[in-house]
Amino acid sequence: MTVGRPSLEAAIAVQKALLKAMAVDLSFAGVPAVTSGAIYSLPGFSNASVVEFPDIMKQWAFVLEN
């Protein structure tokens, strides 16, 4: 598993999917994180090695602190 920052393409794909979902189901518009754009593409830890763990946790901590 390669660890690093999620790609810009993945982040854009998530934002496009959310916009499409909001057009279909207006209840998404009531979710503050969706309407403010506070949805982040972050790596998961499942099946990652112990060596990768600190980098993954740093990315999660940065997003959760900001």
N, C-alpha and C positions, 0 to 999 in steps of 0.2 A: 504494500500500500504506500503510495506516495503522499507525503504530508506537506502541506504548505497552505498558502492562502487559496481559498476557493477562487476559481477563475471568474473573470469579469463576465464571461459568457454565461456561466451558471447563475450568477447574481441577476443578470438581465433577464434570463429565462424565468427565474422565480418571480421577478417583478411583473413580467408580462402575464404569467399565469395568474397572479393575484388580480391584476386589472381585468382579465377575462372572467375570472370567477366573480368579481364584483358586478360585472355587467349581467351575469346570469342570476346571481343570488345577492340581492341588495342587503342581506343581513351582514355581509362582509364589511359594508360601509360603517357598521356600528362597532367595529373592532378598532380601537384606537391605534394599535400597532400597525394595522394594515393601512389606515388612512394617513398616518404620519410617515409611513415608509420605514418604520423601525423593524423591519424583517431582515434578518441577516443570514447569509449562506455561510455556515460554519462546518468544519470537519467533525466527523464523529470519531469516537474512540474504539468502536467495536472492531475487532480483528486488527488493531494497531499494535505495534510493539512497544515495549517499555521505553525504548529510546525516543519514540515519537511523542510519548505522553506529555512531557513538559511543553513542547511547542503547541500542541493542541490545547492544553490548559491555558497557556498564555493568550491564545486567540480568544477563547471563551471568556477569560477574565477581562480582557480589554473591552469586549462588547458589553459585558454585563456591568462594568464600572462606568461606561459612558452611555 
